[in-house]
Amino acid sequence: MNGKYNKRASVDNTRESIMTDFNYTANYGTRLNDYADVIDVGIRFAFQPLVTAGGNATLGHEALVRGLYGESAHELIAGVRPENLFYFDQACRMRAIADADRAGMQGALHLNCTEVDAATLSMALEATAQAVAASRLSPAQIVLEFSTLARLGNPRQLAAVRQQANGYGFRVLADNFGVGEAGLKRLAVLRPEFVKLDRELISSVHTSSRRQAMVCGIVATSKALGITPIAAGVERSAEVDWLAAVGIEQFQGYFFGRPQKLAQPEAESTPTGRAMPEDYEAPAFSLCAA
């Protein structure tokens, strides 16, 4: 068998184990632990920096889930049963915290909360707090990113999200803003510490009057509400210049840095228990805020 076939088979085995190897119970702790076990052997994280306009200060990193051989989050999630997505989502946050701890992260750690809704918010916050307590990270470093505000419930429930998160010492971010269902009304109700403008809104913003008008509106509303705007998906210096001119001071995107994986231990095993293939290279990476 060639190396490519072995890698593909290994990934497929990981998915198979996620879907069929466990006899899940209704117990939250058991199901969460089951997924944590799978993630420990089959998933890694890439960390992408968030920086100031000049790129001379790194403010934090976002944890992005990846397979052992670079599989995207979409590919991995495709192998998870719908009823277990929340447990997979939470186990990813727990593993990201552990990885950031080992790397000695000093800045903010941004964690995606894709599958968290009004019914699971309390469980997510408690499990995340326990993972932080078991690490050397501070709760103040944790930024929880919510991409679909409608999942967080009615206006009364949405308004309580930041208060609940702040009660654990965490901060809140509204992700992928400017596209889809997320609107200024929900943003005003949630009033997170941060709002991240979606890459579709940022791409070539310096050449589009329509996108410029939308960005200016979001920036003005955010600042009036005391929310810090962050531009995501930045890939050109012209985009940075225009965005900085309208008041955006924090950025994320390939222009400043691509996601990087942590170095793997030499004795690391694949999900099938075999040694890592000789042609697999994990770049050395140390997280630290500038």
Buried (B, 14 or more C-beta within 10 A) or exposed (E): EEEEEBBBBBBEBBBEBBEEEBEEEEEBEEBBBBBBBBBEBBBBBBBBBBBBBEBEBBBBBBBBBBBBBEBEBEEBBEBBEEEBBBBBBBBBBBBBBBBBBBBEBBBBBBBBBBBBBBEBBEBBBEBBBEBBEEBEBEBEBBBBBBBBBBBBBEEEBBBBBBEBBEEBEBBBBBBBBBEEEBEBEBBBBBBBBBBBBBBEBBBEBBEEEEBBEBBEEBBEBBEEBEBBBBBBBBBBEEBBEBBBEBEBBBBBBEBBBEBBBBBBEEEBEBBBEEEBBEEBEBEEEEBEBE
